[in-house]
Amino acid sequence: MEGGDFFTSFRDSDEYQSFCDHPVAYFCAEFALESDFPIYAGGLGVLAGDLMKEAFDRKFPMLGIGLYYYVGYRYGSDDVKNGATELALKNPEDHGLEPVCGPDGKRIIVSLPSEGRNIKIAAWKYQKDTAPVYLLDTNLEENDLEDRKISWFLYTNDKKARIKQQMILGIGGYRFIKALGVLPSFYHLNEGNSAFLAYEIAREKAEEQGINFIQAQELVKSKVVFTNHTLVPAGNDVFENELFSMILSNYSDEIGVPLSDLIAQGEILGANAFSMTRFALRSSGKINAVSKLHGEYAAKTWPNYPIVPITNGIHIPTWDLSKDGEVVKKHDENKKILLNFVEEKTGQKWDQGDLVIGWGRRVVKYKRPLALIDDPDAFTSLSKNGKSVRAIFSGRPHPNDVEGNEIVKIIKKLADDKLKDRIVFLEGYDIELAQKMVSGSDVWLNTPYVGFEACGTSGMKAALNGTLLLSTDDGWMAEVDFDRIGWSIPSNRVSNNLINILSNQVIPQFFDQKDVWQQRMAQAREFIKSEFSASRMLREYIEKHYLD
């Protein structure tokens, strides 16, 4: 059974009724729910948002737990430290969020102890064609100003605020679900940011069965699912034991468990540090990587843990900008929309017949965003004999990522100088801009070092809309037959290989073999719909994690 057939049959089963009584609780630090809703930074949040939409479409009982960020990802917390007072705090109700209240009509508020005081936590509910998503909030009058700011910034560089966010998400999230009266069947950790909830599950189990905390930790693993999305160190939080002890000592006293026992589960021996990823691995009964290749690398990195691959998928209705017509015709219309947007934002007027290459995602060094334009003269030489090649770049580096911000500066400088009229950098990369780019570009470029990109779903969104792929064989791309939907780039000497493939294969086919190009557009679209949808991903979660 595929797609809808599986879910239709599943909804008639006893197992489905059990999930109705005990839904899956899905924890994530970010959710991409609306384009201008600043509670997501990139792929992790987009994936979480897509899953919430798919659960709603398929009527699968699931709820999301995240944080409400009043400023979000667009600014670094250093802005506040440096005295900035003009930061626009986003009102939750402006995005249609409702305060979560109990039967008495009063807001549900839970608390957790840290640094000699109790941090109060409320929540907002989002549910617009998604499974319900509860966003935790500490910006309450009852809290100190420092604690009110915990939920201002997404991925703050302030380690103290960061570990508190993860306490709020994990421990606070667990307590909130309990106060809501929900008894989940599974707690699904989408990355390790929420792993502290494992303490709460173990504490409760120890009290119920009269056993010690260590024994309880082993028993509750079967209730915890962990999805790892990256092997890159920057994506795996590590806190010094001294900071961990300072922030969690009151919690340790409250639950009657020594700090040493709490630290032991995530301790990096010899480093005097606590790893959230290591803790999540040790606390989970089921673990998955997000592509087959990622699974292979993860198994080598963490050989003592059984890790299964469940390749990410995309929510087709969100990303399908070609659904109302034949793919070639719709792509032409979408390309016109994209080129009009480029002209509006940059003043550059490109021709509909130009070959347009798109690159859009988080700007970070390992993704090699400069590969195409590392040699500006080589890129310029691709345009000749009346055949023009253009490129659109967009993306956000982390505010504190020096290398990522420098890469953006280099691209912008080239766009204003040597490659003026050949490339542009579009500001404000979000869901809406991503939709324009993946549906209107002719080629979608992806050049990470192999082994660094766990999955990378932007190419799925592009191929769904008839945009052909030009990529290294990393993440989900290692599962692709490029003969049908694009071209594979050898990862070594990527810039030279990229220019050669464009010159000898991509450009001739685009300009001189339209029938072949258009056939591949249709193949790409059908391939994504059949193999890389969020429907398939959710089904695998159910079969491999929630039922197995």
N, C-alpha and C positions, 0 to 999 in steps of 0.2 A: 504493500500500500504506500502511495506517495502523497505528500502534501495534504490536501483537504481530506482525501480518503482515509488516511491514518487518523486524523483528528476526529472525523465524524464517527468512526468505529470506536475510538478511544473514549469518547464522551458517553458511550453506552455501557462502559465497563464499571465494575465495582471499584477498581483502582481510581478511576476518575472521581467517583463520589467521595472517596477517601481524601483526595486532594481538595475537593470543595470544602470539606470540614477542616482540613489542615493544609492550607496553601503553602507554596514555596516562598520563603522570604529571601529576596535577592538584594544583597548589599553592595553598593558601589559608591566611590567618592565623587563621581560625576555622572550626570544624565543629560544627554542632548535631547531635550523635549521640544524646544522651539528655537528658531534661529537666533533671536535676540534675547534669549533667556540665559544669563551669564553663569550657568552652573555646569558648564562643560569646557574642556580644553581641546579635546581632539578625539582620536579613534576610540579610546576606552569609553568615553561618554556617549559617543555615537552608537557604539555597539550596545551599550546598556539601554539607550533610548529605543533602538530598533527592537531589542528583545521585549521591552515592555509593550510596544505596539503590536508585536507578533502575538504575545500572550493574550492581549485583548482580542485580536482578530480571531484567534483559535479557541477563545473561551477557556484558556488554561488558567487555573487558579494560581495566581502569583501576585506578589506585591513587592514594590521596590522601597528600599530604605537608603536615603542619601542625606546630604547636607544642603541647606539653603545658604548660598553665598551672596551677601549683599553687594559686593563689588565684583567678585568673580575672578576670572583669569586675566583680565585685561590690564591689571595694574599689579605691581609687586608691593608687598607689605612695607618695603622701604619707603614708599611714598608717604605713609603715615608717620614713620619714624622721622622723616625729614621735614615734617611740619605741614604736609599738604592738607588743606582743609576743604578742598573743593571736590573731593571724591563723591560721585553720585551714588548714593545707596539705593539699590533697586527695591521698590516696594513689592512684596510678594503678591499683594492683591491686584497689582497692575497686570500680572500674568495669569489672573484667574485662579489663584491659589486660595484655599479656604483654611482657616484655622481649625485644627482638629480638636473637637470637644467630646466630652463624655455625655452620658445620658442626662446629666443634670444641666447641660448647656454650658458648662465651664470648660475652659481649655485644659486638655490633659497635659500635665507637667510632671516630668520625672527629674531626678537629680542624681549626681554622682559626686563623690568627694575628691578634691585635689587641692593641695597647697593650703590646707587649713580651712577651706570653705566648701560649701556645696554649690556646684554649678547647676543651675536650673535649665531644663531643656523642654521646649515646646516643639510643635511640628505644624507644617502646612501640608495640605493634600492637593496633589495634582492628578487629574483624571480626565483628559481630553482625548478620547479614542486610544487610551492606553490602559494597561493594568494600573491600579492605584499606586502612586508613588508618594511616599511620605518623606518630607524634607525637614530634617531636624534643625532647630534654630536656638541659639543662645543669646540672641540680641534682645534680651528681656530686661525690664526695669529692675527686677529682683537681683540681677547679676552685677558684679563689679564691671567697670568699663573694660578692663583687660579681658574678662571672660565674655563680654558682649561682642568683642572683636574676633573671638575664635572663629566665628562662621562668616567673616567678611571676605576672606581671600581664598581662592582655590589654589592649592599647591603653593602656599606661602613658603618662603625660604627660611622663615623663623622656625627653628627646630622645636622650640617650646610650644609654639602655637600648633605646629604640625602634629606633635604627639597628642596634644589635647584634642585636636580634630578627630584623630583616630580613636581616642577614648570615647568621644561623643558618638561617633558613627557606630562603633562596635558595642561598647557597654551601654551607652545611652540608647542606641537603636534597639538592643535586646530588651531593655527595660520598657521602652516605649511600646513595643509590640505586645509585651505582657500586659501593660496597662490598657492597651486597646482591646484586650480579650482574645487575641489571636494566638493559636497554638500551631506553629508551622510544622510541616512534615520534615523539611530540610532548611538549613541555613546556607545559602549559596554565596560565597565570598568572591566577588568579581575583582580580583587582585587582593593583595594582603592588607589594604588600608583598614579593613573592618575586622581584622583577625582577633582583636581583643574580646570580641563577643564570646569566644571559646572559653574564656575565664568564667563568664556568667553562666553558660550552659553547664560547665563542670561544677561550679559552686552549687547550683540548684540540684544537680544530680546527687552530689555528695550529701546534701541536706535531706533529700528524699529517701535515700537508701542507707543513710548512716555509715557511709564509707569515707575514706580520706580523699583529699582533693586530687592527688596523683592517680589513684584508682579511677576516680570519676572522669578524669581527662581521657583515659583510655576508652571508657565506656561510651562517651558521647561523640567520639570521632565519626561514628556511622551517621550522625545527623548533619555533618558539616561537609560541604562540597567546596573545593577551591579551584578557581580558574586563574591560571597564570598567563599574563599577556606579554611579558618581556623578560629577557635575560640581561638586559642592559642595566648596569649598576644604578644609574640615575633613577630608574623606575622601581627600585626595590629599597624601601626606606630602612635605614639603620640608625639607631639611637644609642648614644653612649649610656652605659649602665648607670652612671651618676645622674644623668637627666631622667632616665626611666624611673630611678628610685625616688627622685624628688617629686615627680608628677604623680606616680602611682602609690606612694607610701600610704596615704590616707585610705586609698581603695584597698590596699593590702590589709590594713587594720580592720576595715569595715567587714571584709569577707572572712577574716581570720586565717589568712594564708600568708606564710612568710614571703617577703619579697624575693628571697633566693629561689623559692619554688616557682614564682611567676616568671622570673628572669630565665630560669633553666630551659624553658620550652623554646626560647628564641635566641639563646646565647650563642655567640660566635666565640668558640673557645680560643683563649689567648689574645683576643682583641678587645676585651672589656666592653663589648657592644652587644646590642640586641637587634636582631634582624626580623622585621615583620614578615618577610617572605619565608624565612626558615620557620618562624612560629606558625604561619599558616600551613606549611607543609606538614609539620609535626602534629597539628591539631585537626587535620582533615582525613576523613575516611576515603574520599574519592577526589582525585585530582586530574585536571585535564590541561593540556596545551591547546593552542588555538590554530594549529595547522599540523600537518603530518611532519613537515621538516622541523618545526619548532619542537614537536614532541621528541624527535631524535636528539636534538641539541639539549633539550631539558633533561632527558634521561642520562646524558653524559655529565651534565652539570650536577644533577641530584640523583645519583644512581640508586639510592636506598629507598626511593619512593616510586610506587606504581603510577605512572603518568600515562593517560590515554589521550590520543589526539581527537579533538572535536573542532574541525575547522570552522571559523567564524562564517556567518552569512549576513545578508543585508535584508532589510525590510523592503520588499519589492515595491509596494505602493508609495513609499516615501521617495524612493530614488528613481522610479520609472517615469521619466519625462517624455517617453515615446509611446505611452500606453494607448493613446487615442488614434493611432494611425500606423501606417507602414513605416518601418524603421528608417529607411533612407530618406523618405520625405520628412519625417518628424525630425531627423537629425539635421537636415538642412534648415528647418525652422528654428531649431534650438541653437544652431550655429549663428544664425542671424541675430538672435537675441543676445548671445554672448558677445558678438562683435559690436553690436550697438552699445552694449554695456562698457566694453573697452573704450570705445570712442567717447562715451559720456564721461568716463573717469580719467582718461589720459589724453584725449584729443587726437589719438591715433586712429585713422580710418583705414582699416584693412579690407581687402577684397574677399568676397565670399569664396572664391576659388583658391585662396591661399591655403597651404598646408599649415594647420594650427596645432601646435603641440602644447599640452597642458601639464603642469606640475603643481599640485596643490596638496598640502598636508602640513603637519608640524615641522617647523624648520629646525633641524638638528644635524650635526655633522655626519653621523653615520648614514644618513639617507642620501648624502652626496648631491645636494641640489644644484651644485655648480658644474656637475659632470657635462652637461650639454654646452655650457658656455665657458668652460675652462680655457679654451682657446677661441677667443672672439673671432679671429680671422677665419678659422676653420668653420665656425658656425655660419659666418657671413657668406662663405664660399658655397654653401649649400643652395643659395638662391641665385639662379642663373637661367639664361635662356627663357626668360618670362615665367619661370616657376619660382614662386616666393614661399619661403619657410619662415614662420613666425612662432614665437613661444610666449606663453602666459604663465607667470609664476605667482603663487600666493601661498600664504601660510603664516603661522604665528610661532615664533620662538618663545621659550619661557622667559619672562622678564629678567631672570637672573642668569640665563645661559649666555655667557659672553661670546662664545663661538657662534651660536645660532644667530644672535643679533648682528654680529659682524658679517655673517653670510648675507643677511638681508641687505645690509649697507652696500656690499659688493654688487649684488644683483641690481639694486636701485641705481648705483653709479654707472654700471654698464648700460642700463636702460636709458640713462640720460646722456650717455657719451658714445662709446664705441658701437653700441648696439641699438642706438636710437632708431626708432621705426621698425626694429626687428623683434624686440622683446618688451614686455611690460611687467611690472610688479603691481598686483592689485591688493590694496589694503583691506583689512577687515575680513579675513577669511572666516566664514561661518557656514552654517548649513545651507543658507540661501545661495551664497556665492559658490559653494561646492557643487550645488545642483546645476548651476549655470555652466560651470567648467566641465564637469564630467559628461554633461549631455551635449555640449556644443563644441568641444575640442575634437579634432580628427584622430589624434594619437594621445594616449595617456602614458606619461613617462614615469618610471619608477626605478631608481638606481641605488638601492641600499647595498651595503656590503652583505654578502650571503651569510646568514646566521644571525643577523642583527634584527631583522624585521620578523616579529613573531607571526604575523599574518598580513596585515595591511589591506583593508577592504576598499580603499578608494578605486582600485582597478576593477573591482567587481561592479561598482556603481557606474563606472565609465563603460565597461563592456556591455552592461545591461542596456545602455542607450546607443549602442552601435559604434562606440569609440574603440578603436583597436589599441592593443597593448604593446608597449615597448619597455621591457623590464628585465632586470636580473632575475635569476631563478631563486628568489627568496620568499619566505612565508608561503602563502597559498599559491603563489606563482609556480612553485615546484610541482604542483598538482595539475598544471595546465598543459594542454596540447597546443603549443604556439603555432603550429602549422594551420590551425583553424581560426585563431583569434588575434594573432599578433606576431611579435618577434622577440626572441630571447637575446639578451646582451651578456656576453661573458663578463664576469665580475672584475677580473683583473684588467688593468689598463682600460678602465671603463669609458673614459672620454674618447680615446681613439676608436675603440670598438663601436661606440655609439655613433660617431660621425660616419664611420664606414658603412654601418648598417643603414643609416638614413640615406646616404648617398647612393648605395648600390641596390637597396631593396625597397625601402619605404617610399622614397620619392618617386622612383619609376612606377611603382604600382599605383600610387595615389593619382598621379597625373596621366598615366598612359594605359592603365589596366582597370578602368572603373568597374567593369563587370566583376572582376575578381575581388576588388576591394569591397564592393557592395555585398557580394556573397559572404565574405568574411564578417561583415557587420551583422548580418542576419544570424550567422552561426554563433557569434559572440553573445548576442542577446539571448538566444535559446539556451546556450550553455550555462549562463548565469542563472536563468530562471529555473533550470532543471537541477543544478548541482550546488548553487551557492546562495540559496535563500535563507532568511532567518527561520522560515518554516522548517527546513531541513535541520538547521542547527537546534531549534527547540525540540524537535522530535528526538534528536540524538541525546540531548540533555535528559529527556524523559526516560529513554530506553537504557542509557548507559549509567545514569546517575540516580534518578529519582525512583526507578522501578527495579533496577538490577540488585 
